[in-house]
Amino acid sequence: MPTWLILAEETVIAEGSASRRQVKVVRTLKGNKTREEALVELHKEAKNYTSDSLKRPSTVVGRDSDGSFWVLPKNDSGHASCNLRLIEQIRR
């Protein structure tokens, strides 16, 4: 029975060219979910997710070819991006 994690990887470009990257677990999906069922949950989370650095500007959400989602500022109105992805947790 896999445990799936929805991660948010946020990158913020500060003054100049320096950037800060932060990764956090947004949600843990436990239970007997297949990868396809977990991807449905990722899609729901992506539609409603607002990262800390993207609270003010309006955003657009898009799906990448690998199944992850990008939350980006709309109309070039910010210097941050957030990638939401699904990973399977491996226990040791």
N, C-alpha and C positions, 0 to 999 in steps of 0.2 A: 504494500500500500504506500505509494509515493507521497511525499509532502512537497508541495510546490511553493515557491516564493515569488512574489511579484516585487521586483526591485526597481527603484528609481535612481538613475544615474544622472546627476545634475552637474552641468558645467556652466560657470559664470565667468565672463571675461571682465576683469577689473580694469582700472585705469591702465592705459597703454596696452601691452600685449600679454600681461600676466593673467593666468586663469586659475580658477579654483574648481576642483572636482570633488563631489560628495556622492557616496552611494549609501542608500538606506533601504531597509525592508519596509515596503508599504503594507503588504498583507501576506499572511501565511494561509495557504489553502490545504487543509488537512482533510482526510477522508479518502474514500476510494474513488478519486477523480482520475480519469484518463488525461493524457496531455491535451487532447482536443477539448475536453470539458474545462480544463484549466485555462486554455487559450480563450475560451468564451468569457471566463471571469476576468482575464487580463483586458479584454476588449471593453468590458463594462467599466473597469477601473480607469482605463485610459480616457474614456469619454467624459468622466467626471473629475479627473485628477487636476489639481492645481499645485504646482511646486512652490516652495517658499520664495524663490527668486522671480517667479512669474505671476505673482498675485496681482500686480497693478496693470500691466499691459494686457490687451486682449490676445488670446492665443489661438492657434490652429493645431489640430491633432492629425497626424498622418501615420499610416502603417508602412513599415519598412519591409523589404523583401524577405527578411529573416523572421517575420512575425512580430517583431517588437514595434513599439509605437513611439513617435517623437511628438513632444509638446513644445511648440516653438512660438516665439512672439510673432504676432500678425503684423504685416506691413513694416517689417524692419524696426519695430518699436521697442527693442530691448537688446540686451547683450547676454542672454542666457538661453540654454536649451536643456531639455530633460528627455531622457530615453527610458521608457518603461519596458521591462523585459521579464520573461518568465524563465526561471531556472528550477531544476529539481534539486532539492536538498539531499545531500549525501551524509549519512550519519556514520561516525567512526565508533 
